[in-house]
Amino acid sequence: MMYELKVLTPTLVGDGQKLSPIDYMVWKDHVNVLDQRRIIKLLAKGPRLEGYLAQVRKAEKLDFASWGGFAQNFAGRRIPFEHPSLTGIWEKQRADVLFIPTFASGPGGPYLPASALRGALHTALMTSRWSDHLVKQLEEKLSGERQPRRPAELAEDAAVGGEGYSRMRPLSLADSAVVPAAAMKVYLVRTSTLVARGGGKLELGWKQAGRGTVDGRRADESTPVFCEMAPEGTTFRGKWTERAYLNQPEVLRALRWKEALPAAKLLGAANESAKRILEMHRQYAETSGLRRVGESVTKLAQRLAEIGGEGNACLLPLGWGGGFLSKTGHPDPSQEGFRRLLRQLPYYARAIQSGLPFPKTRRVVFQGGEPASLPGWVELRLLPGED
């Protein structure tokens, strides 16, 4: 069986790598990734090598006036900006914000790592199996003298199963086939937040690294992140295998599983999780006044309604930028029991004690110069009978 994953909003599934500002030059609205091996081999034939290496060691960016010809003739890859206006924005930024996270890529080109897809399905399954009993168990665990290093392990083991008997064990996924490198684009992403005003009113703000928040009407002053992402419509395909022998009655008993977990049930859990997350995103877009983001969320919700009853497809938040809602196994962070848990964790306590909606921030992808969508939403579909 094969899976087909279609990108619905710009998506970054990273490989942990970033392009530094001396790895590339911006020319003709493209990020031109320099082939340093070829450049050094060429310069070694003449007197310019020492000057080039000296600038690479010291400079924050390569001097285009001196070395811009390399962007034209020695670029291993040319990744277009999503919109020509990004060139001007890029030129005004400090070098420390110009490191570009890259999409996972191998010798053949960009691909979707199976671990990212499996992780998203695992989180969705945990969300569907969460219970109030788990919240009480976690509260008891956290109320002790010494807090556990990994507070969520207890809930995860109870809901999905720990190593060796995880409910995800019957599922085996392969990395996708590569897609053309030309399919990728560099997008601009900013982080929005909610700011409390008088009378309990909430307004839009944008995060500015090291300085807090700027007014919602001054998005250009917030800190940008440039990312290599797969655009809407990009399709990844890979192999989906289910180990049927693990669903035999005697195996289920040995693994302490009450029932089998067919693909349709797993995809259904993903759709239920996506429905709840999209509703929270819709409320956020309405509160913050992010009109185009709200329209994008509505479009995703409509697509979810269309495929919800098919049994072989689901929507998922995947990869970088999905934020807390795409990583937590709890179905509703606004529930008071869950907020009590978060209040006991130092890294969430301040946000909960503020009384503001949690989470109050979102990564927002800009398109055409405007905040347009939330990153990482994809449609997963199974294709029976194909190898």
C-alpha positions as CSV (number, residue, x, y, z in Angstrom):
1,M,0.0,0.0,0.0
2,M,1.2,3.5,-0.7
3,Y,0.5,6.8,1.0
4,E,0.2,10.1,-0.8
5,L,0.7,13.3,1.1
6,K,-0.4,16.6,-0.4
7,V,0.7,19.9,1.0
8,L,-2.2,22.3,1.7
9,T,-0.2,25.1,3.3
10,P,3.5,25.8,3.0
11,T,5.3,23.1,4.9
12,L,8.8,22.6,6.3
13,V,10.0,19.2,7.5
14,G,13.5,20.0,8.3
15,D,16.7,18.0,8.3
16,G,18.3,20.1,11.1
17,Q,20.4,22.0,8.7
18,K,20.4,25.8,8.0
19,L,22.0,27.8,5.2
20,S,24.2,30.5,6.8
21,P,24.4,33.9,5.1
22,I,27.9,33.0,3.7
23,D,26.5,29.8,2.1
24,Y,24.3,31.7,-0.3
25,M,23.8,35.0,-2.1
26,V,20.5,36.6,-3.0
27,W,20.3,37.5,-6.7
28,K,17.3,38.0,-9.0
29,D,14.8,37.1,-6.2
30,H,16.5,33.7,-5.7
31,V,18.5,32.2,-2.9
32,N,21.6,31.0,-4.8
33,V,23.3,28.3,-2.8
34,L,26.9,28.4,-3.6
35,D,28.9,25.3,-4.6
36,Q,31.8,26.0,-2.3
37,R,33.8,23.0,-3.5
38,R,33.8,24.3,-7.1
39,I,34.5,27.9,-6.0
40,I,37.5,26.9,-4.0
41,K,38.8,24.6,-6.7
42,L,38.5,27.5,-9.2
43,L,40.1,30.1,-7.0
44,A,43.0,27.8,-6.1
45,K,44.3,28.3,-9.6
46,G,44.8,32.0,-9.1
47,P,45.7,34.6,-6.5
48,R,42.1,35.3,-5.2
49,L,41.7,32.3,-2.9
50,E,43.2,33.9,0.2
51,G,41.0,36.9,-0.2
52,Y,37.9,34.8,-0.5
53,L,38.7,32.6,2.5
54,A,39.5,35.7,4.6
55,Q,36.1,37.1,3.8
56,V,34.3,33.8,4.5
57,R,36.1,33.7,7.9
58,K,35.2,37.2,9.0
59,A,32.2,38.4,7.0
60,E,28.5,38.1,8.1
61,K,27.5,38.1,4.4
62,L,29.6,37.7,1.3
63,D,30.3,41.0,-0.5
64,F,28.1,40.9,-3.6
65,A,30.2,43.6,-5.3
66,S,33.3,41.3,-5.1
67,W,31.9,37.8,-5.3
68,G,28.4,38.2,-6.9
69,G,29.5,36.5,-10.0
70,F,29.5,33.2,-8.1
71,A,25.8,33.6,-7.5
72,Q,25.4,33.6,-11.3
73,N,27.8,30.9,-12.3
74,F,28.5,28.7,-9.3
75,A,25.2,28.1,-7.6
76,G,24.4,24.5,-6.7
77,R,20.8,25.3,-6.2
78,R,18.6,28.3,-6.9
79,I,15.6,28.6,-4.6
80,P,13.1,31.3,-5.6
81,F,11.6,33.6,-3.0
82,E,7.8,33.2,-2.6
83,H,7.4,36.8,-3.7
84,P,9.8,39.4,-5.2
85,S,9.2,41.7,-2.2
86,L,11.2,39.3,0.0
87,T,14.4,40.5,-1.5
88,G,14.0,44.0,-0.1
89,I,13.0,42.6,3.3
90,W,16.0,40.2,3.3
91,E,18.5,43.0,2.5
92,K,17.4,45.1,5.6
93,Q,17.9,42.3,8.1
94,R,20.8,41.5,10.4
95,A,22.9,38.5,9.5
96,D,21.9,36.6,12.6
97,V,18.3,36.2,11.3
98,L,19.3,35.2,7.8
99,F,20.0,31.5,8.6
100,I,17.5,29.6,6.4
101,P,16.2,26.2,7.7
102,T,16.2,23.7,4.8
103,F,13.8,21.0,3.8
104,A,15.0,17.4,4.4
105,S,17.0,16.4,1.5
106,G,19.2,13.5,0.3
107,P,21.5,12.9,-2.6
108,G,18.5,12.6,-5.0
109,G,16.6,15.7,-3.7
110,P,14.0,16.7,-1.1
111,Y,11.9,14.0,0.5
112,L,9.5,13.6,3.4
113,P,11.0,11.6,6.3
114,A,8.7,8.9,7.5
115,S,9.5,9.8,11.1
116,A,7.8,13.1,10.8
117,L,4.6,11.5,9.4
118,R,4.7,8.8,12.0
119,G,5.1,11.4,14.8
120,A,2.1,13.4,13.7
121,L,-0.1,10.2,13.6
122,H,1.2,9.2,17.0
123,T,0.2,12.6,18.5
124,A,-3.2,12.3,16.9
125,L,-3.7,8.8,18.3
126,M,-2.7,10.0,21.8
127,T,-5.2,12.9,21.6
128,S,-8.0,10.4,20.8
129,R,-7.2,8.2,23.8
130,W,-6.7,11.0,26.4
131,S,-8.9,10.8,29.5
132,D,-9.6,12.8,32.7
133,H,-8.1,9.9,34.6
134,L,-4.8,10.6,33.0
135,V,-5.0,14.3,34.0
136,K,-5.5,13.2,37.6
137,Q,-2.6,10.8,37.5
138,L,-0.3,13.5,36.1
139,E,-1.4,16.0,38.8
140,E,-0.5,13.5,41.5
141,K,2.9,12.9,39.8
142,L,3.6,16.6,39.6
143,S,2.5,17.4,43.1
144,G,5.3,15.3,44.6
145,E,8.5,16.7,46.1
146,R,10.5,16.0,42.9
147,Q,9.0,16.6,39.5
148,P,9.7,14.0,36.8
149,R,12.1,15.0,34.0
150,R,9.6,13.9,31.4
151,P,6.1,14.6,32.8
152,A,4.2,13.4,29.7
153,E,5.7,9.9,29.7
154,L,3.1,8.5,32.1
155,A,0.3,9.8,30.0
156,E,1.9,8.6,26.7
157,D,2.5,5.1,28.0
158,A,-1.0,4.8,29.3
159,A,-2.6,6.2,26.1
160,V,-0.5,4.8,23.4
161,G,1.9,2.4,25.0
162,G,5.6,2.5,25.8
163,E,8.5,0.9,24.0
164,G,7.8,-2.6,22.8
165,Y,4.0,-2.4,23.0
166,S,3.2,0.9,21.4
167,R,-0.2,0.9,19.6
168,M,1.7,2.4,16.6
169,R,3.9,-0.8,16.4
170,P,1.8,-2.4,13.6
171,L,2.4,0.5,11.3
172,S,5.6,0.7,9.2
173,L,6.3,3.8,7.0
174,A,9.0,4.5,4.5
175,D,10.5,7.8,3.6
176,S,8.8,9.3,0.5
177,A,10.3,9.3,-2.9
178,V,12.2,12.5,-3.7
179,V,10.5,15.5,-5.4
180,P,12.2,17.9,-7.7
181,A,14.3,20.5,-5.9
182,A,12.8,23.2,-8.1
183,A,9.5,22.6,-6.3
184,M,10.7,24.3,-3.1
185,K,10.5,28.0,-2.3
186,V,11.8,30.4,0.4
187,Y,8.9,31.8,2.5
188,L,8.8,34.6,5.1
189,V,7.4,33.5,8.5
190,R,6.6,35.8,11.4
191,T,5.3,35.1,14.9
192,S,2.0,36.6,15.9
193,T,0.8,37.0,19.5
194,L,-2.2,38.4,21.5
195,V,-1.7,41.6,23.6
196,A,-4.1,42.4,26.4
197,R,-5.7,45.9,26.3
198,G,-8.1,47.6,28.6
199,G,-11.5,46.1,29.3
200,G,-10.3,42.5,28.6
201,K,-9.8,43.3,24.9
202,L,-7.2,41.4,23.0
203,E,-5.3,42.8,20.0
204,L,-2.8,41.5,17.5
205,G,0.9,41.9,18.0
206,W,4.1,40.6,16.4
207,K,7.1,39.2,18.2
208,Q,10.4,41.0,17.9
209,A,13.4,39.1,19.1
210,G,15.0,40.7,22.1
211,R,12.5,43.5,22.3
212,G,9.2,42.0,23.0
213,T,6.2,42.8,20.8
214,V,5.3,45.4,18.2
215,D,1.8,46.6,17.3
216,G,-0.2,44.5,14.9
217,R,-0.1,47.2,12.3
218,R,3.7,47.2,12.3
219,A,4.4,43.6,11.2
220,D,7.4,44.8,9.1
221,E,9.2,45.6,12.4
222,S,8.9,42.1,13.8
223,T,11.6,39.5,13.4
224,P,11.3,37.5,10.2
225,V,12.3,33.9,9.6
226,F,13.1,32.8,6.1
227,C,12.5,29.1,5.5
228,E,12.8,26.7,2.6
229,M,9.3,25.1,2.4
230,A,7.2,22.9,0.1
231,P,4.5,25.0,-1.5
232,E,0.8,24.2,-1.6
233,G,0.2,21.3,-4.1
234,T,3.5,19.6,-3.6
235,T,2.9,15.8,-3.4
236,F,5.0,13.2,-1.6
237,R,4.5,9.4,-2.0
238,G,5.9,6.5,0.0
239,K,5.2,3.0,1.2
240,W,2.7,2.3,4.0
241,T,2.8,-1.2,5.5
242,E,0.7,-2.7,8.3
243,R,1.9,-5.8,10.1
244,A,-1.2,-7.9,10.1
245,Y,0.2,-10.6,12.4
246,L,0.2,-8.2,15.3
247,N,-3.6,-8.0,15.2
248,Q,-4.0,-11.7,15.9
249,P,-6.0,-12.4,19.1
250,E,-3.1,-14.1,21.0
251,V,-0.7,-11.3,20.0
252,L,-3.1,-8.7,21.1
253,R,-3.3,-10.4,24.6
254,A,0.4,-10.7,24.8
255,L,0.9,-7.0,24.0
256,R,-2.0,-6.0,26.4
257,W,-4.0,-4.4,23.6
258,K,-7.8,-4.6,23.8
259,E,-8.3,-4.4,20.0
260,A,-6.6,-4.0,16.7
261,L,-5.9,-0.6,15.3
262,P,-6.8,-0.5,11.6
263,A,-5.7,2.3,9.4
264,A,-9.2,3.7,9.1
265,K,-9.4,4.1,12.9
266,L,-6.0,5.8,13.0
267,L,-6.9,8.2,10.2
268,G,-10.2,8.9,11.9
269,A,-8.4,9.9,15.1
270,A,-6.2,12.2,13.1
271,N,-9.3,13.9,11.6
272,E,-10.9,14.4,15.0
273,S,-7.7,15.9,16.3
274,A,-7.4,18.2,13.2
275,K,-11.0,19.3,13.7
276,R,-10.4,20.5,17.2
277,I,-7.1,22.2,16.3
278,L,-8.6,24.0,13.3
279,E,-11.5,25.3,15.5
280,M,-8.9,26.7,18.0
281,H,-7.0,28.3,15.1
282,R,-10.3,29.7,13.7
283,Q,-11.0,31.4,17.1
284,Y,-7.5,32.7,17.2
285,A,-7.7,34.2,13.7
286,E,-11.1,35.8,14.6
287,T,-9.7,37.3,17.9
288,S,-6.5,38.6,16.2
289,G,-8.1,39.9,13.1
290,L,-5.9,37.9,10.8
291,R,-8.5,37.8,7.9
292,R,-6.5,35.8,5.3
293,V,-5.4,33.3,7.9
294,G,-9.0,32.8,9.0
295,E,-10.0,32.2,5.4
296,S,-7.2,29.6,5.0
297,V,-8.3,27.8,8.2
298,T,-11.9,27.8,6.9
299,K,-10.8,26.3,3.7
300,L,-8.9,23.5,5.6
301,A,-12.0,22.8,7.7
302,Q,-14.1,22.5,4.5
303,R,-11.6,20.1,3.1
304,L,-11.6,18.1,6.3
305,A,-15.4,17.8,6.1
306,E,-15.2,16.5,2.5
307,I,-12.7,13.7,3.3
308,G,-13.9,12.9,6.9
309,G,-16.1,10.0,5.9
310,E,-13.9,8.4,3.3
311,G,-11.9,6.2,5.8
312,N,-8.7,6.4,3.8
313,A,-7.7,10.1,4.2
314,C,-7.0,12.6,6.9
315,L,-5.6,16.1,7.6
316,L,-2.5,16.6,9.7
317,P,-0.4,19.4,11.1
318,L,3.1,18.4,10.2
319,G,6.7,19.6,10.6
320,W,8.1,23.0,11.7
321,G,5.9,25.9,12.8
322,G,2.8,24.0,14.0
323,G,3.4,25.1,17.6
324,F,2.1,23.7,20.8
325,L,-1.2,22.6,19.4
326,S,0.4,20.2,16.9
327,K,2.7,18.7,19.5
328,T,0.5,18.2,22.6
329,G,-1.5,15.0,23.1
330,H,-4.2,16.8,25.1
331,P,-7.3,17.5,23.0
332,D,-8.1,20.9,24.5
333,P,-5.4,23.1,26.2
334,S,-8.2,25.5,27.4
335,Q,-9.6,22.9,29.9
336,E,-8.9,23.9,33.5
337,G,-7.5,20.5,34.5
338,F,-4.9,20.7,31.8
339,R,-4.1,24.4,32.6
340,R,-3.5,23.3,36.2
341,L,-0.9,20.8,35.0
342,L,0.8,23.4,32.8
343,R,0.9,25.8,35.7
344,Q,3.1,23.4,37.6
345,L,5.7,23.3,34.8
346,P,8.2,26.2,35.0
347,Y,8.4,26.7,31.2
348,Y,4.6,27.1,30.9
349,A,3.7,28.6,34.3
350,R,4.2,32.3,33.3
351,A,2.0,31.9,30.2
352,I,-0.8,30.3,32.1
353,Q,-0.7,32.7,35.0
354,S,-1.1,35.6,32.5
355,G,-4.8,34.6,32.0
356,L,-4.5,35.0,28.3
357,P,-5.6,32.3,25.8
358,F,-3.0,29.6,25.6
359,P,-1.1,29.3,23.4
360,K,-1.2,33.0,22.5
361,T,1.3,32.8,19.6
362,R,1.2,31.4,16.1
363,R,3.8,31.1,13.3
364,V,2.2,32.8,10.3
365,V,3.4,32.3,6.7
366,F,3.3,35.6,4.7
367,Q,2.3,35.3,1.0
368,G,2.2,38.3,-1.3
369,G,3.4,40.5,1.5
370,E,0.4,39.6,3.8
371,P,-0.1,37.1,6.7
372,A,-1.8,34.3,4.8
373,S,-1.8,30.9,6.4
374,L,-0.5,28.6,9.2
375,P,2.4,26.3,8.2
376,G,2.4,22.6,7.9
377,W,-1.1,21.5,7.0
378,V,-1.2,18.4,4.8
379,E,-3.6,15.9,3.4
380,L,-2.7,12.2,3.8
381,R,-4.3,9.6,1.6
382,L,-3.9,5.9,1.3
383,L,-3.7,4.3,-2.1
384,P,-4.8,0.6,-1.9
385,G,-3.3,-1.9,-4.4
386,E,-0.2,0.1,-5.3
387,D,3.4,-0.7,-4.6
